[in-house]
Amino acid sequence: MSDHPSTPFTPPPLAENVIDAATEFREHAEAKAREFGQAAGDLFSDWQKTARRVFDDSQGKWKEAGDHAATYVKQNPGKAVLAGLGAGFVIGLLFRQK
């Protein structure tokens, strides 16, 4: 016959303590991971709201600046053309080949 007993395996007391400690550690680690995930999600949501607000504010300011520029060009076409020529000349000097 077999040398193994037919009864189920019973771990020694030390092994039970190790298994209990490992189970408790896993439960605490899972709880901390859930807490961390929730905190990270909240932080990401806050950053997303801030980024959206900054983007919307800057978009409005660029539109306002464009409107002011268009109004200035309509009121001062000669100065606008001279400013454009001057800017083009300066850019040309910066990028010319030597």
LOGU-301733 format. One record per atom (N, C-alpha, C, O): residue in three letters; y, z, x. Coordinates in steps of 0.1 Angstrom, whole numbers, plus 5000, padded with zeros to 4 digits. Last residue first. Layout:
ALAYZX/...
REM end
This chain:
LYS582945575250/LYS583745575262/LYS583145465272/LYS583745445283/GLN583245535215/GLN582345525227/GLN583245515240/GLN584345445239/ARG584545765192/ARG584645645199/ARG583745655211/ARG583445755217/PHE584745995176/PHE583445935177/PHE583445795185/PHE582545725185/LEU587446085178/LEU586346175181/LEU585046105183/LEU584246155191/LEU588845855169/LEU589045905183/LEU587845995187/LEU587345995198/GLY588045855142/GLY587745745151/GLY587845785166/GLY587045745174/ILE589246085133/ILE587746075133/ILE587345965142/ILE586345975150/VAL591946015136/VAL591446125144/VAL589946115144/VAL589346145155/PHE592045795118/PHE592345775132/PHE591745885141/PHE591145855151/GLY591445925094/GLY590545815099/GLY590745795113/GLY589845775121/ALA593646095092/ALA592346145093/ALA591346045098/ALA590546085107/GLY595645895089/GLY595645985100/GLY594346055102/GLY593846065114/LEU594945775065/LEU594945695077/LEU594945785090/LEU594245755099/GLY595245995048/GLY593945925049/GLY593845845062/GLY592845845069/ALA597946035050/ALA597046145054/ALA595646085056/ALA594946125066/LEU598945795039/LEU599145825053/LEU598245935059/LEU597745935070/VAL597945825013/VAL597545715021/VAL597745745036/VAL596845715044/ALA599346055005/ALA597946055005/ALA597345945014/ALA596345965021/LYS602045975007/LYS601546075016/LYS600046085017/LYS599446105027/GLY601945784986/GLY602345744999/GLY601845845010/GLY601245805020/PRO601245924962/PRO600345824967/PRO600645784982/PRO599745764990/ASN601746194948/ASN602246154961/ASN601346054967/ASN600646074977/GLN600446224923/GLN601846254924/GLN602446204937/GLN603646174938/LYS597846144929/LYS598546074918/LYS600046104919/LYS600846004917/VAL597246334948/VAL597246194952/VAL597946114941/VAL598746024945/TYR597346574933/TYR598246554944/TYR598346404948/TYR599446354950/THR595246524915/THR596546544910/THR597546514921/THR598646454919/ALA593046524933/ALA593346404925/ALA594746414919/ALA595446314919/ALA593246794943/ALA593446674952/ALA593746554944/ALA594646474948/HIS592646934919/HIS593946954926/HIS594246834935/HIS595346784936/ASP590046844915/ASP591046824905/ASP592446834911/ASP593346754908/GLY588846954938/GLY588846814936/GLY589846774926/GLY590546674927/ALA589147224933/ALA589747174944/ALA589847014943/ALA590846954947/GLU587547244910/GLU588947284909/GLU589747214921/GLU590747164919/LYS585047194921/LYS585547104910/LYS587047124909/LYS587847024907/TRP584847404938/TRP584847274944/TRP585447174933/TRP586147084937/LYS584747614919/LYS585847614929/LYS585947474935/LYS587047424937/GLY582347564906/GLY583547564898/GLY584747554908/GLY585747484905/GLN580547604927/GLN580647474920/GLN581947464912/GLN582547354913/SER580947874932/SER581347774942/SER581447634936/SER582347554940/ASP579847984909/ASP581248014913/ASP581747904922/ASP582847854921/ASP577247894909/ASP578047854898/ASP579547874902/ASP580347794898/PHE576348014933/PHE576347874932/PHE577247824921/PHE578047734922/VAL576648284926/VAL577448234937/VAL577448084936/VAL578548024939/ARG574748304905/ARG576148334903/ARG577048274914/ARG578148214911/ARG572448234918/ARG572848154907/ARG574348174905/ARG575148084903/ALA572248454937/ALA572348314942/ALA572848224931/ALA573748134933/THR571948664919/THR573148654927/THR573348514932/THR574448474933/LYS569448604907/LYS570648614898/LYS571948594907/LYS572848534903/GLN567848614930/GLN567948484922/GLN569148484914/GLN569948384913/TRP568048884937/TRP568548774946/TRP568748644939/TRP569748574941/ASP566748994914/ASP568149024917/ASP568748924926/ASP569848874924/SER564148884917/SER564948854905/SER566448884908/SER567248804903/PHE563449004942/PHE563548854941/PHE564448814929/PHE565248724929/LEU563349264933/LEU564249224943/LEU564549074943/LEU565649034944/ASP561149254915/ASP562549294910/ASP563649254920/ASP564649204916/GLY559149174932/GLY559549084921/GLY560949124915/GLY561649034912/ALA558949394949/ALA559349264954/ALA559749164943/ALA560749094945/ALA558149594930/ALA559449604937/ALA559949474943/ALA561149434942/GLN555649484923/GLN556749504913/GLN558049514919/GLN559049454915/GLY554349494948/GLY554549364941/GLY555649374930/GLY556449284929/PHE554349764953/PHE555049674962/PHE555349544955/PHE556449484956/GLU552749854932/GLU554149904933/GLU554949804941/GLU556049774938/ARG550349724938/ARG551049694926/ARG552449734926/ARG553349664921/ALA549849844963/ALA550049704962/ALA550749654949/ALA551649574950/LYS549450104954/LYS550550074963/LYS550849924963/LYS552049884963/ALA547050064940/ALA548250114933/ALA549450084941/ALA550450044936/GLU545349974961/GLU545649884949/GLU546849934942/GLU547649854938/ALA545250214976/ALA545850084982/ALA546149984971/ALA547249924971/HIS544050384959/HIS545450414963/HIS546050284969/HIS547250264966/GLU541550264957/GLU542350284945/GLU543850304948/GLU544750254942/ARG540650274984/ARG540850144977/ARG541750154965/ARG542650074962/PHE540450554987/PHE541450474995/PHE541750344988/PHE542850304988/GLU538350604969/GLU539750664966/GLU540750584974/GLU541850564969/THR536350464981/THR536750434968/THR538150484965/THR538950414959/ALA536150605006/ALA536550465006/ALA536950414992/ALA537950334991/ALA535450854996/ALA536750845003/ALA537150695003/ALA538350665001/ASP532950794985/ASP533950854977/ASP535350834983/ASP536350794977/ILE531650715008/ILE531750614997/ILE532850664988/ILE533750584984/VAL531650955023/VAL532350835028/VAL532550735017/VAL533650665017/ASN530151115006/ASN531551155009/ASN532351025014/ASN533451005011/GLU527750985007/GLU528450994994/GLU529851024997/GLU530750974990/ALA527051025034/ALA527350895029/ALA528050895016/ALA528950805014/LEU526551305033/LEU527651245041/LEU528051105037/LEU529251075036/PRO524251325017/PRO525551375012/PRO526751325020/PRO527751295014/PRO522451005017/PRO522651145021/PRO524051195017/PRO524851105015/PRO521550814988/PRO522250835000/PRO522350975004/PRO522451064995/THR518550714976/THR519550824974/THR520250844987/THR519650884997/PHE516950444962/PHE517550504974/PHE518550604970/PHE519450574962/PRO514350514937/PRO515550444942/PRO516150514954/PRO515950634956/THR510850544945/THR512050594939/THR513250524944/THR513150474956/SER508650454959/SER509050374947/SER510250434940/SER510750364931/PRO508950454995/PRO508750524982/PRO509150434971/PRO510050354972/HIS507150245017/HIS508450285011/HIS508150354998/HIS507250314990/ASP504750155026/ASP505250275032/ASP506550325025/ASP506950445028/SER502450025002/SER503750025009/SER504050155015/SER503750265009/MET498850005008/MET500050005000/MET501250005009/MET501249985021/
REM end
